[in-house]
Amino acid sequence: MIVWARGLTMTATSISIRPGNEKPFRPYHPQDRNAFLAMVAAVWAAILGGFGWDIIDHLNKHKATWPLVIHIHAAVFLTWLALLTTQVLLIRSRRMDLHKRLGLLGAGLIPVMIILALSAAWVMDRHYLGTKDADPSFLSIQLVDVFLFATLAGAALLLRGDASAHKRLILLATFQIIDAGFGRLMGFVFPSLSSTEFWPSYITNYVGTDLLVLALGAYDLITRRRLHPAYFAGAAWLLLVELTGNWLYVTPAWKPIALRLLGH
């Protein structure tokens, strides 16, 4: 991850100093304050839409409450989203002093979120083993989400001195961990999509995330006429790992490995 992030720094520097036939990437644009807030709002919409319906369905069917680790994971996850929203609002109001102070809290949340996400995935996957809802192969999607969040958020921290790279990588990292919300929405809208074929399962698992990633790139193309190098590298990395995780998910040989990882 460190080598990759340093590569992003070198790429961004070379483009800024030697743009070649193009002007350097503009770090700020008047519409940034609205565009980035709109993307954060879309993140909230995905989470509240996906998990809101899931919670309502859970309560309506009088299912047993989730294990404690799930509640802690949800609380910390919502803290991350609330912090991200606060950080965007602080940038809008030009309170960089508070933004940097709260950034320390965000840095501390990253390893906590990684540990809790892995714990929650392991507990819930084991909880459903032996039931009609069991899907141990889904562990590949969960591991990919955590891995991508860790690498993208880690790169964002290493590039925190470059504001334009930092905020794009933070957004990419956050987009990746809301795919569960999108996945639940897709399940409600398209319940017949196959989970055993590559592209139908990819649509269910990642189409929402990828649409947000494309929206961020499209915004840069509209306002700057080019992609930021950190965005380009981060989005390419995200797509590559997503495809790998989904390939594992639909590969029969992965299921026994997942079961072994789940201690079954």
N, C-alpha and C positions, 0 to 999 in steps of 0.2 A: 504494500500500500504506500509506503514512504517513497519507494523508487518511482512508483506511478505518479504520485503527487508532485515529486520533483520534476518529473518529465513534463507535467502540465505547466509548472512554473517556467521551465526553459522554453516551452513552446509559446506561452503567452508573452514572454520577454522578447523572443525573437520576432514575433509578429509586431510587437509595439515598436521595437527599435528599427527593424528592417521590413517595413510593410510590403516591399516589392511593388507590385502594380496596384495595391489597394491602400486606402487610408487605414490607420490603426482603429481598432474597435473602440467606439465611444463608451467610456465607463458609465455615463449618465445620460438620461433622456428625460424630457419633461413628463412623458407618460409612464415612466417607471413606477412612480408612486401609486398610480391607479392599477397598473397591470399586475404588479407583484401582490398587491392586496387582493385583487380579483382571483389570483391563483390560490392564495391562502383560503379565500372563501370557498373555492371549489373543493379544496381538501376537506374543509369542514362539512360541506354538503355531502361528499362521498361517505365520510365516516358516520354522520348522523343519519343519512339515508339508508346505508347498508346495515349498520348495527342497530339503528332505531327499530327497523322492521324485525330484525332478528330478536331483539329484546321483547318486543310486543308478542311475537310468535311464541317465544319461550314462556312468557307469562300466561298467555292464553291457553297453552297446553298444559299448564301447571307442572312444568318440568322442575326437577331438583335444581337448587341453586348451583352456580358454578363454584369450583374450588377457589380458595382464598387467593392463590397466586394469580388467578385470572382477574380478580378485582384489583389487585395491586398493579398488575400489568396495565390494565385499562386506566387506572388513575395516573400512573407515570406517563403513559402515552398521551393522555389528554393534557397533562402538564406540559409536555413537549409542544403540542399544538398551540396551547395558550401562550407559551413563551415565544414561539415563532410569530404568532399574531402580534404580540406585544412588541417584538423586535421590529417588525415591519412598520408598525404604527410609530415607533420611536424614530425610525429613519424618516418617515413622513414629516414628523415634527422637528427634525434636525437635532434630536437629543442623542448625539453620538456618545456622550459621556456615559449615559445610562445604558445605551446599547452595548457598549464594551463591557460594562460591569455585569450585565445580565448574560453576556456571552460566556462568562466563566461558569455560570449555572448550567447553560446549555452544554458546555464541554463536559461537565461532570455528569450530566444526564445520559450522555451517549453510552458509556459502558454499562450503566444501570439498565438502560433500555435493552441492550444486547443480551444481558444475562436474563432479564425477565422475559424477553421474547422467546428465548430458547427454552426456558423453564415452562412457560405457558404452553408452548407447542408440544413439548414432551408430555406434560400432564394431560392435556386434552386429547392428544392422539391415543395415549394409553387408556384414557377414560372410555373412549368409544370402541376400543378393540372388543370384538365379539358381538357387536351390535350391528343393526342394518346401516348405521351411519358411519361405520368404520371405513377409513380410507388411509391406511398407513403410508401409501405411496405419496400422499400429499406432503409428507415430511420434506421432500425435495424442494417444493415451493416455499415452505416455511424457512428452510435453511438458506435458500437463495435470497429471500427477503432480508434476513438478518445480515447475511454476508454483504449484500449490496449496500444496505444502510451503513454498515460499519466502514466499508471502504470509501463510500462517497462522503459520509459525514467526516471521516478522518481526513480525507483530502481537503474538505472545506476548512477544517481547522488549520491544516498546514498552510493553506493559501489565504488565511484570514487577512493578511496584509494587502491582498488584491480584492477590493470590495466586489467588483463585478464578477470575478471567478467564485468568490466565497458564497455569495447569495445564490448563484445558479446551482452550485453543488449542494448547498443545503436544501434547496427546493427539490432537486433530483433525489436526494436521500429520503426526503419526506414523502415524495410521490411514491416511492417504492414500498413504504410500509403502510400505505392506505389501500393497497390492492385487495386486502380482505374485505373492505367496505364495498369496493366496486364489484368484487366477486359475488358478494351476497346480493347486490342489486341485479347483477346479470342472472343469478340463479332465479330470482323472482320474475324477471322479464322473459328470460329464455330457459325455462326449466328443462327443455328437451335436449339442450346441447350435450353432446357426448363428453364424458370425462376420460375416455379411453383412446380417443383419436387426437393426434397432435394439434391441429389447428383449432378445432372446436374447444379443446381444453385450454389452449393458449388464449383464445378470445375470452373465455370465462375468467381466467386467472389474471390476465395482464392488459386487456384492451383499455380499461379505464386509466391505468397508470400511463400507458404509452400515449394515449390521447393528450394527457397533461404534458408529457415530455415533448410531444410534437407542438403543442400550443406555445410552450416556452421558446422552442426554436423558431417557430413561425413569427413570434413577437420580435425576436432579434433580427430576423430577416426583413421584417417590415420597417423597423425603426433604425436599424444599422446597416442593412443590406448585406449582412454577413453573420455567421455564427461565431460566438465566442469560443476560443480554443478549449477552454475548460468545459463548456457545455458539450462541444462536439466529442471530446474524449470521454466525458462522463456518460453521455447518452449512448455512445457506441459500446462502452463497457457494460452499461445496464442492459442493453439489448442482447449482447453476447451471453451474459450470465443468465438472463431470463430464458433464452432459447435452450441453454444447457439444462437448466432446472426443469423446464417443461418436457424436454426430451427424456430426462430421467423419470419424470412422473408417469409417462405413458409407456415406458420400457418395462416389460414383465420382470426382467432380471433385477430391477431395483426393489421390488416389493419385499422379497425375503431379506434384503440388506436393511431396508427401513424397519422391518419387524425386529431384526436383531438389534438395531440402534435403539429401538423402543423397549428393549429388554424382554421381548416376547419369544 
